[in-house]
């Protein structure tokens, strides 16, 4: 695999799931509008450890960058979340084995959180950069993200990053548990396989939040910006 090879997931929500939600609430999407000033783009684990090894991760970089630029311009928050680097826990060594546990424990890399991001991203001085110690950035004691977003009055989170069915799904579930409006961006999350990716989209759409592609989220940002009102 060449360094510049990319791929995109063939994502979908089954028609029966759209029909189920339309019957329940009278509309396909839970959140038909958003206030950019109260919205955060949460970018999960887009660090070289994951991105360099996955063409699907590299395939979502452009969408994340586009969303970040649009939301910033509309007065919203961009939050970059990276894994903390630490010694592997006894639980991790038991579950993964010593070698993999050590690898995952070091996955966040070295340097400041900003320095550890995939280098293709543009990070603004107004952005948040946060370390997390658990799969979910919203799990109690995992990171400072919930408090930082609360200080900015955020009520909506756009979940992006990798891996869709692990840290991104965990983040989406815990954000919903905190009564935040969750939108998982279907073509700005990456997993190892389409099947894994789509299983999470199904679960999130059914029980925890909305699922929309980048183009639709950009429309929501534009239509919710002060100049469009």
TORMAR-181779 format. One record per residue (C-alpha): y, x, z; residue in one letter; residue number from 1. Coordinates in nm, 2 decimals, decimal comma. Last residue first. Layout:
REM residues N
REC	c2	c1	c3	code	pos
REC	Y	X	Z	A	NUM
...
This chain:
REM residues 229
REC	c2	c1	c3	code	pos
REC	3,35	-3,09	0,96	X	229
REC	3,27	-2,83	0,70	X	228
REC	3,53	-2,58	0,82	X	227
REC	3,40	-2,60	1,17	X	226
REC	3,04	-2,49	1,07	X	225
REC	2,77	-2,76	1,09	X	224
REC	2,73	-2,81	0,72	X	223
REC	2,70	-2,44	0,66	X	222
REC	2,46	-2,37	0,94	X	221
REC	2,24	-2,67	0,84	X	220
REC	2,24	-2,56	0,47	X	219
REC	2,14	-2,21	0,58	X	218
REC	1,85	-2,36	0,78	X	217
REC	1,74	-2,55	0,46	X	216
REC	1,74	-2,23	0,25	X	215
REC	1,56	-2,03	0,52	X	214
REC	1,26	-2,27	0,53	X	213
REC	1,22	-2,54	0,80	X	212
REC	0,99	-2,61	1,09	X	211
REC	1,11	-2,82	1,39	X	210
REC	1,01	-2,79	1,75	X	209
REC	0,73	-2,79	2,01	X	208
REC	0,45	-3,04	1,95	X	207
REC	0,36	-3,12	1,58	X	206
REC	0,60	-2,88	1,41	X	205
REC	0,51	-2,60	1,64	X	204
REC	0,14	-2,65	1,61	X	203
REC	0,14	-2,69	1,23	X	202
REC	0,37	-2,38	1,19	X	201
REC	0,13	-2,19	1,41	X	200
REC	-0,17	-2,28	1,20	X	199
REC	0,03	-2,20	0,89	X	198
REC	0,08	-1,84	0,99	X	197
REC	-0,28	-1,78	1,09	X	196
REC	-0,41	-1,92	0,77	X	195
REC	-0,15	-1,74	0,56	X	194
REC	-0,28	-1,41	0,70	X	193
REC	-0,15	-1,12	0,91	X	192
REC	0,16	-1,30	1,04	X	191
REC	0,52	-1,31	0,94	X	190
REC	0,82	-1,53	1,03	X	189
REC	1,13	-1,58	0,81	X	188
REC	0,97	-1,81	0,56	X	187
REC	0,89	-2,09	0,80	X	186
REC	1,20	-2,06	1,02	X	185
REC	1,08	-2,20	1,35	X	184
REC	1,35	-2,44	1,48	X	183
REC	1,36	-2,50	1,85	X	182
REC	1,60	-2,72	2,04	X	181
REC	1,60	-2,58	2,39	X	180
REC	1,45	-2,79	2,68	X	179
REC	1,33	-2,48	2,87	X	178
REC	0,97	-2,57	2,77	X	177
REC	1,09	-2,57	2,41	X	176
REC	1,20	-2,21	2,45	X	175
REC	0,86	-2,13	2,61	X	174
REC	0,67	-2,27	2,31	X	173
REC	0,89	-2,10	2,05	X	172
REC	0,86	-1,76	2,22	X	171
REC	0,48	-1,79	2,25	X	170
REC	0,47	-1,89	1,88	X	169
REC	0,68	-1,59	1,78	X	168
REC	0,49	-1,35	2,01	X	167
REC	0,14	-1,45	1,88	X	166
REC	0,10	-1,68	1,58	X	165
REC	0,40	-1,57	1,39	X	164
REC	0,37	-1,19	1,47	X	163
REC	0,65	-1,13	1,39	X	162
REC	1,01	-1,23	1,33	X	161
REC	1,20	-1,56	1,33	X	160
REC	1,28	-1,84	1,58	X	159
REC	1,60	-2,03	1,53	X	158
REC	1,72	-2,13	1,88	X	157
REC	1,93	-2,43	1,97	X	156
REC	2,11	-2,51	2,29	X	155
REC	2,33	-2,20	2,33	X	154
REC	2,62	-2,22	2,57	X	153
REC	2,70	-1,85	2,55	X	152
REC	2,61	-1,79	2,92	X	151
REC	2,29	-1,98	2,86	X	150
REC	2,20	-1,74	2,58	X	149
REC	2,23	-1,44	2,81	X	148
REC	2,03	-1,61	3,08	X	147
REC	1,74	-1,70	2,85	X	146
REC	1,74	-1,35	2,69	X	145
REC	1,72	-1,14	3,00	X	144
REC	1,36	-1,06	2,94	X	143
REC	1,00	-1,12	3,05	X	142
REC	1,07	-1,23	3,41	X	141
REC	1,00	-1,60	3,33	X	140
REC	0,88	-1,65	2,97	X	139
REC	1,16	-1,69	2,72	X	138
REC	1,11	-1,37	2,52	X	137
REC	0,74	-1,46	2,49	X	136
REC	0,48	-1,19	2,44	X	135
REC	0,57	-1,02	2,77	X	134
REC	0,79	-0,72	2,86	X	133
REC	1,09	-0,82	2,65	X	132
REC	1,38	-0,60	2,55	X	131
REC	1,71	-0,75	2,44	X	130
REC	1,98	-0,67	2,18	X	129
REC	2,25	-0,93	2,16	X	128
REC	2,49	-0,94	1,87	X	127
REC	2,87	-0,92	1,89	X	126
REC	2,87	-0,55	1,80	X	125
REC	2,68	-0,63	1,48	X	124
REC	2,34	-0,52	1,38	X	123
REC	2,25	-0,48	1,01	X	122
REC	1,88	-0,46	0,95	X	121
REC	1,71	-0,22	0,70	X	120
REC	1,64	0,03	0,98	X	119
REC	1,36	-0,18	1,15	X	118
REC	1,48	-0,21	1,51	X	117
REC	1,43	0,07	1,76	X	116
REC	1,78	0,21	1,75	X	115
REC	1,92	-0,13	1,86	X	114
REC	1,68	-0,15	2,15	X	113
REC	1,80	0,20	2,26	X	112
REC	1,57	0,49	2,20	X	111
REC	1,19	0,50	2,17	X	110
REC	0,93	0,27	2,01	X	109
REC	0,86	-0,09	2,09	X	108
REC	0,49	-0,04	2,00	X	107
REC	0,42	0,20	2,29	X	106
REC	0,23	-0,05	2,51	X	105
REC	0,06	-0,18	2,20	X	104
REC	-0,08	0,16	2,11	X	103
REC	-0,19	0,24	2,47	X	102
REC	-0,37	-0,10	2,49	X	101
REC	-0,53	-0,03	2,15	X	100
REC	-0,68	0,30	2,27	X	99
REC	-0,78	0,19	2,62	X	98
REC	-0,96	-0,13	2,53	X	97
REC	-0,79	-0,45	2,44	X	96
REC	-0,87	-0,68	2,74	X	95
REC	-0,95	-0,43	3,01	X	94
REC	-0,68	-0,19	2,91	X	93
REC	-0,43	-0,48	2,88	X	92
REC	-0,52	-0,61	3,22	X	91
REC	-0,49	-0,26	3,38	X	90
REC	-0,14	-0,24	3,23	X	89
REC	-0,04	-0,01	2,95	X	88
REC	0,24	0,23	3,03	X	87
REC	0,58	0,11	2,91	X	86
REC	0,78	0,06	2,60	X	85
REC	0,96	-0,28	2,60	X	84
REC	0,90	-0,49	2,30	X	83
REC	1,21	-0,58	2,09	X	82
REC	1,43	-0,89	2,07	X	81
REC	1,73	-0,90	1,84	X	80
REC	1,96	-1,19	1,93	X	79
REC	2,21	-1,32	1,68	X	78
REC	2,46	-1,57	1,81	X	77
REC	2,67	-1,83	1,63	X	76
REC	3,03	-1,84	1,51	X	75
REC	2,98	-1,95	1,15	X	74
REC	3,01	-1,59	1,02	X	73
REC	2,75	-1,48	1,27	X	72
REC	2,51	-1,76	1,16	X	71
REC	2,55	-1,67	0,79	X	70
REC	2,50	-1,29	0,84	X	69
REC	2,20	-1,34	1,07	X	68
REC	2,04	-1,59	0,83	X	67
REC	2,08	-1,35	0,53	X	66
REC	1,93	-1,06	0,73	X	65
REC	1,64	-1,27	0,85	X	64
REC	1,57	-1,38	0,49	X	63
REC	1,59	-1,02	0,36	X	62
REC	1,35	-0,89	0,62	X	61
REC	1,09	-1,15	0,56	X	60
REC	0,88	-0,97	0,30	X	59
REC	0,88	-0,65	0,50	X	58
REC	0,69	-0,84	0,77	X	57
REC	0,45	-0,98	0,51	X	56
REC	0,39	-0,63	0,36	X	55
REC	0,27	-0,53	0,71	X	54
REC	0,22	-0,18	0,85	X	53
REC	0,58	-0,06	0,84	X	52
REC	0,70	-0,39	0,99	X	51
REC	0,48	-0,39	1,30	X	50
REC	0,53	-0,04	1,45	X	49
REC	0,86	-0,01	1,27	X	48
REC	1,03	-0,29	1,48	X	47
REC	1,09	-0,65	1,39	X	46
REC	0,96	-0,77	1,73	X	45
REC	1,12	-1,11	1,75	X	44
REC	1,45	-1,21	1,59	X	43
REC	1,61	-1,50	1,77	X	42
REC	1,89	-1,66	1,57	X	41
REC	2,10	-1,84	1,83	X	40
REC	2,28	-2,17	1,80	X	39
REC	2,56	-2,32	2,01	X	38
REC	2,85	-2,20	1,79	X	37
REC	2,64	-2,30	1,49	X	36
REC	2,63	-2,66	1,60	X	35
REC	2,31	-2,81	1,45	X	34
REC	2,21	-3,10	1,23	X	33
REC	1,90	-3,29	1,13	X	32
REC	1,70	-3,17	1,42	X	31
REC	1,36	-3,35	1,47	X	30
REC	1,29	-3,34	1,10	X	29
REC	1,09	-3,59	0,90	X	28
REC	1,28	-3,90	1,02	X	27
REC	1,19	-4,24	1,18	X	26
REC	1,08	-4,09	1,52	X	25
REC	0,71	-4,16	1,54	X	24
REC	0,64	-4,28	1,18	X	23
REC	0,83	-3,99	1,03	X	22
REC	0,65	-3,75	1,27	X	21
REC	0,31	-3,87	1,16	X	20
REC	0,40	-3,87	0,79	X	19
REC	0,52	-3,51	0,80	X	18
REC	0,19	-3,43	0,97	X	17
REC	-0,01	-3,62	0,71	X	16
REC	0,17	-3,43	0,43	X	15
REC	0,04	-3,10	0,57	X	14
REC	0,31	-2,84	0,66	X	13
REC	0,31	-2,55	0,42	X	12
REC	0,34	-2,17	0,40	X	11
REC	0,22	-1,95	0,11	X	10
REC	0,33	-1,64	0,30	X	9
REC	0,55	-1,39	0,13	X	8
REC	0,46	-1,04	0,03	X	7
REC	0,62	-0,70	0,02	X	6
REC	0,54	-0,35	-0,12	X	5
REC	0,83	-0,11	-0,06	X	4
REC	0,62	0,14	0,15	X	3
REC	0,34	0,14	-0,10	X	2
REC	0,00	0,00	0,00	X	1
